[in-house]
């Protein structure tokens, strides 16, 4: 399988209402489009108690804060490709 990646995304009510719902949709589409589905373990998590920094995701232990749909593709290209 080669290198694999772990992505954790906060789905707590604050992050979810501030845009992580849309980030999840863009993220799934990006993984599918770039044939990365089998290389990425995507996990949703309940509130991570970092609401003031959200919405955020964690990729292989590296945290990205205050992200939106306009940021996610650039982040994924840098971290996954």
N, C-alpha and C positions, 0 to 999 in steps of 0.2 A: 504494500500500500504506500510506501514512502513516508514522508513526513506527515504527521497529523497535527491538527490544531484543536485547541479547546477554546470555545467562545461561550462566555456566560453573559447573559443580558438580564438586567434588573427589570422585573415585571411588577414591581410594587406599584401601588396606585399613583404615587406622585410621578415616578418616571414614566409610567404607562400613559398617564394623562398628558404629560409634557412631550410626548413624541415617540416613546419606544415602541408603541404599536406599529407605527409606520416604519421605524428602523428595522423591526423584525421582518416586515414584508419585503423591504429593499434587500436586506441581508439574505433572506431565503432565495430571492430571485437571482441575486449576484452569485450565490453558491451554485445554483442550478445552471445558470448561463455559462459559468466558467468551469463546469464539471468538477466541482470541489466537494460535492455532497458526501462522498465517501472518505474525504480527508479531514472533515470538520465534525467535531462533536459539539453540537449547539444545545446549550442548556438555558432554560429560563429559571430565574430565581425570584423568590418573594423578596420583599423589601430587604435591602442590604444596609439599611440605616445610614445612608449617605445621600439623603434626599436633596440637600443643597447643591450637590455636585452633579445631579442627574439632568437629563437621562445619561446613563453610562453603560458601557460594556467592558468586559475584560477578555483579552485575547492572550492566551498562554501566560497569564499572570500579569500582563501589562494593562493598566486601566486607562480608558479614554473617557473623559468627562465632558459634560455639556454638549453631547453630540446630537446631531439631527440628521435627517435624510440627506441633506446636502454634504455631510461629512463622511458618511459611512463607506461609500465606494472608494474614496481616497485612502481611508484607513485600511480597508481590506486589501487594496492593491499593494500597499506598502508592507502589510504584515503577512499576507498569504501568497503573493506571487513573487 
